[in-house]
């Protein structure tokens, strides 16, 4: 696991430096905005794959947009899921972005998820690691290295209401749920970057993130293996919960590579209210 962790710190430093700090090669290449986003995603994916190929304990990996598991070492025990960069549309507004990693042992299902990590780039360059033995730890980048900080834990109730999707596509039940939190004084904090919205809830010690099913995404928008499992794992290790209408996210079985899900995660009080709304 240490070798995998070190590989991800190498990935973080490379992408931060070459995409978010020394980014002239992308900005001065006469690319359209769409071509630049594709170029950045390709670069980040190549960095991730290059670093994991150096780790003997890594059996293989799969990216959210690759939809194909690549085996690199038959004797390796860890299988990695990743989101190379999340969400590329935000590059245009000079916003923080992130990468997400799920570290599975032997099989890629929630039961075999041994650790999860995400990186936040740009104005907030940090790394968050979660495991059952260590809880949730974050590292800030200072003087050329990642320095371990205090553990991250959620309180029973927060004040952040981070909700995804287009309002005109929400069900009346979801709109009522969202409004109920705003009516209690919750603050809107939503960036449309899953890693950054998770980061906000963890650092503010509570709140609710919701990505419901909508007309455009009836099966949800969050990929299970690459996004929902790792983020749910991190949230649960911090003392929170992550669910859909079908139950606990980490209880999902027989998941396919392409499968998406709606998701609600955050503090226990907020999630209880979400469950109450499902049953009302």
N, C-alpha and C positions, 0 to 999 in steps of 0.2 A: 504493500500500500504506500510506503514511503516513496518508492520510485515513481508511482503514478502521481502522487502529490507533487513531487519535484518536477515531473514533466509538465504538469499544469501550471506551475509557477513560471517555467520557461516559456510556455505558451503565452501567459499573461504579459510577461515583460516584452516579448517580441511584438505582439499585437499592439500593446500600448505605445511602444516606441515607433513602430513603422506605419501604423494606421492613424493614431490619434496625436502623436507628437511630430514626428518627421513624415508628414503626409504629402509632401510636395509631389512625389511620384504619381499619386492619384489625382491631385488637383491640377497638375500641369500637363496632363497627358491628352488633352483635347477630347476627353470622353464625354458623352452625354451623361445626365444624371443616372439614368438606368444602367448604362455601361459601367459607370463608376461603382455603383452598388454591386453589380455582378463581379467586378474586379476585386473589390474589397472582400466579398464573401469567398471568392476563389482563393485569395491570399490567406485568409483566416483558416479556411478548411485545410489548405496545404500545410500551414504551420502546425495545426493540431495533429494531422496524420503523421507528419515528419517526426514530431516529438514522441508520439505513442509508439511508433515503429522502433524506437530506441529502447523500449522497456520490455525486457524479456518476460515479465509477468503478465503482460497484456496479450490476451488471446486474439482480440480483434476489436473493431469499433463500427459504429453506424451513426451517420449524421441525420438530422431531421429532414433535410432535403435530398439526401442521397438515396434513401429508401433501400439500401443494399448493405448487408453486413459484410465487412471485409476482414478475413482472417489473416493475421500476420505471424502468429506463433502458435502452433498446435499445442504446445506444452504450457502455454500461458493460462492462468486461471481467471483473469479479469476481463470482462467484456464491457466496453465503454459506449455509452450513448452521449451524443453531444449536439448542442446548438452552437454553430460556429460564431454567429453574431446575431444579436437579437435587439432591435428590429431595424433593418437597414434603412427603412424610410426616414428614420430619425437622423441619419447622417446629414441631411439637408439643413437641419436646424441646430447643428453643433451640439447635440445632446449626448448625455452619457448613454452607453450601450453596454451589453454584457455577453458572456458566453456561459453555457450551462452544461454540466457534466453529471451523468449517472454512472456509478461504478458498481457493476454487478459481478458476482462470483459464480462461475459455471453456467448459470442460466439467466436470461434476461427477463426476469419477472420481479414483482415487488418483494417476494419472499427472499430473493437472493440479492437484493440491493444492499450493499455493504457500506456505501458512503455516497455522498453527493456534494457537489461544489458548484459555485458560480463565481464569475469574475465581473467586476464593474470597471469599465474603462472611462477615459475622458476626465472631466472635472473631479470625479470620485473614482480613484484607482485603488480598489480593494479586492480582497479574496475572502470568500466565506466557505468553510468546510464543515460538514456534519457527519457524525458517525454515532452509533449507539454508545460506544465507550467514552467518547469525548464531548458529546453534545454538539452545540453549534459554536464554532470559534471563528472570529474574523481576524484578518491580517491586513494591516495598512502598509503601503509601500513608502518607506522612509530611508533616505540616504542609500539608495541602490539595493535595498533588500526588503523582504516582507517581514514585518514585525508583528508577533502575536499580541492581540489585545484581549480585553475582557470577553468572556462568553456572552452570547446573545440569548436572551430568554424573553418570551412573551408574557405579558401580564394577562389576567383573565379577561380584561376588557380594554379596548383602545378607543381611538377617536378618528381613525382614518377610514374613509369609504372609497375604495379603489375599484371602479366598475368598468368593464370592457364592453365593446359592442356599440352599435348605433341605437340611439334612444328610440327612434321610430320603429325599430325591429324588436324591441323588448316586449315580452308578454306583459299583460296588465299586472300579473302577480309579481313579476320581477320589478316593474316600475314602483309598485306599492312598497316592496321590500326596500329598494334603494331610497325612496322618499322617507321611509320611516327612520332610517339612520340619519339622513340630513336633518329631519325635524328634531332629532335629539342633539343636534350640534356637531355631528361628525363633519370632518373636512374632506373635500375632494382632493385626492392625490393620485393621479393616473397619468402615466407616461406612454403607455402602449408598448413598453418593454417589460416582459415578464420578470426578468432578473432584477431590474431597477425598481419595479413596483413591489416585489418581494423584499428587496433591500430596505425600502422605505418603511414597510410594516415592521420588519425586524428591528430597525433602529429606533422607531417610535414606540416599540414595545407593545404593539397591538393594533387591531383594526380588522378590516375585512377586504379581501380581494374577491371579486366575482366575475366570472366569464360564463354567462349562461348560454344555453342553446338559443339560436335566433333563426329567423327565416333564411338568412344566408348560410348559416352554419347549424343546421338542425341537430347534428351529432356533436356539436361543440367545436371549438377552434384550437384547443390545446392538445398537442401530440402527447400521448400517454407515456411512451418509453423515454422520449427525449426531454419532455417538459414536466408533465403532471407528476410522474413518479419521483424524479429528483427534487422538485420544489416541495411536494407534499412531504417527502422524507425530511427535508430541512425544517419545514414548519413544525412537524411533529416532534422532532428532536429539540426544538425550542419551546415546546410546551403547548403548541397550538393544535389545530385540527384541519383536515382537508377532506372535502366531501363532494359528491354530486347527488342528484336526486336518487341515484341507485345505491348510495351508501358511501363508506369510506373509500377514498381513492386507492389506498394501498391494499385494499382487499380485492381489487380487480384481478381477474384471472383470464387466461387464454387470450392475451392481448396480442394483436397483430402490429406489424411495423407501421402500418398506415393509420392505425386507429387514433381517433381524437376523442376528447371528452369535454363536457362542461366542467367547471371547477369552481368551488368556493373554499377559500382558506383564510385562516387568521386566528384570532383569539377564541377561546372556548365560548365566551358569552355571545359573541356575534354568530358563531356557527350554530349555537343552539337556537338562536332566533331564525336563522335560515332554515333549519330543520322544522321549526314550528310553522314557518310559512309554507313549507312543502305539505304539511299535514292539515293545514287549515282549509 
